Amino acid sequence: MKATSMYIYLEGVRFFGHHGVDPQETIVGANFTVDLKLKTDFTHAAQTDELEGTISYADVHAVVKEEMKTPSKLLEHVCERIGQRLFRDFPTIQEIAIRLSKENPPMGSDCKNVGVEVHYTR
């Protein structure tokens, strides 16, 4: 049996951050949600039941948490930083899909979330 695609994902990870174009957004802050899908080959870990040969969810979370602490005007920029760090820190990642949403954005309408989604490949 051979797996044709392997992904590790973190879904619905919530952070409080200070991202936004409006100066008030960087002062008050907002809730953000991150969804990640990381393509990698974890065949060895699947066969041996050992962490070696895969990527730790906790380590990925730590990287995202650190990048979410750095204020940015644009969510696009936050995603770019997260993608660069993940590729740098985890060389076995082949592809990354990031979805970053801001809850209740200050844009004069009743809106649950707004955000961006980006897919990166090495």
N, C-alpha and C positions, 0 to 999 in steps of 0.2 A: 504494500500500500504506500502511495506517495501523495503527499499533500501538494496541491498545485499553487496555492497561495496561503500565506500565513500573516496574520495581523495581530497586533496587540493594540488594545484600545482603552482609553479612559473616556467615560461619557458623563456629561453633566457635572463636571468638577467646578465648584463655585468658589469665586474669589471676590474680595472687595478691593477695588482699585481706584486710581485717580487718572483715568484716561478720558480725554475729550477736548474738543476745540474750544468750547466755551470756558472761560477762566473759572467760572463757578463750578464746573464739573471737576476740575483739578483740585479745588478746595474741598468740596463736599464729598466727592467720590460717589461710586455706584457699585452695584452688584454685577458681576460678569460671570458667564458660564463658558467653559472651554470643553470642546469635544475633540479628541485626538484619535487618529487611526494611523498606526505605524506598521508599514510592511517590513518584515524582517524574516530571516530564516531561523526558526527555533527547533529544527529537526532534532538536534542533539539533546536539547532539554526535554523535548517530548518523549524521546526514547529512554532517557536516563532518569527522569524525574529530579533533575538537579538544576539549580538556578543558573549554573554555568551553561552558556549556550543560548541564553535568552536575555531579555531586558527586564529589569526590575520595574514594576509599576511605581513603586515608591521613589525610585531614582528619577523617573520621568516626571512624576508629580513635583519633586523638589526643584527641577529645572524650570518647569512652568510657573511654579509659585514664585521663584526668584525673578523671572522675567515680568510677571504680572505686577510686581512691586515697583517697577520703574515706570513712572508716569510718561505717557505719550499722548500726543494730540489724536493720532489716528489708530484705529484698531488694526488697520493694514500693517502699520509699522510694528505693532506688538506681535502680530503673527510672523512677520519677517524675522524678528529677533528670536522668537521661540523656535522657528524652523532652523535657523542657523545654529543655535545652541544644541538642539537635538542631534543634528547631523554631526556636529563637532564632538559632542560628548558620547555619542553612541554610533560608532562607525559601521555597525551592521545594519542600521536602518537604511532601507532602499528608497522608500517613499513615505511622505508624511501628508496627511490630510488634517487640517486644523479648521475648526469652526469656533469663532469667538463672538459671543453675543453680549450686548449690554441690555440690562433690564430697565424698563420704564424710562426711555431716553427723553431728555428735555427738548422736545421738538413741537410742542403745541398740539399734540393729538394723543388719543388714548391708544397706546401701542405697548404690547407686552415686551417684545424684544426687537432689537435691530442688531445687525452684525455683518460679519464677513466670513467667507469660507475660501480657503486656498489649498491647493494641492502642489506639493513640491516633489521633485525627483532628483536624485544625485546626478 
